[in-house]
């Protein structure tokens, strides 16, 4: 028995934490490549979900005409942010396919 093990009469040896640890020491050095899969996958998924939103926000600052929306950058403006609720033509809603499911 190890000198760190404590023996009680009529019982099995009780190991102290130092003796229980034995030769198990924390490994230092190279991490396994499998430990990097989850952070990389999480980063890719987050980029996939957030990138379209960031592109839409970026294009709200594009200076385009009211009649035509293009993906070509035509200049910087905050017009669309200042006039967000000024759009009155939202459609009549009586066209097929645009009915509400809450009626």
DAFENBEL-V12852 format. One record per backbone hydrogen bond with DSSP energy under -1.0 kcal/mol. NH is the residue of the N-H (numbers start at 0). CO is the residue of the C=O. If there is no record, write none. Layout:
nh=<NH:NH>
co=<CO:CO>
This chain:
nh=<4:5:10:13:19:20:21:23:34:35:39:40:41:42:43:44:45:46:47:48:49:50:53:54:55:56:57:58:60:61:62:63:76:81:82:89:97>
co=<1:13:7:5:15:16:17:20:31:32:35:36:37:38:39:40:41:42:43:44:45:46:49:50:51:52:53:54:57:58:74:61:60:77:78:87:94>
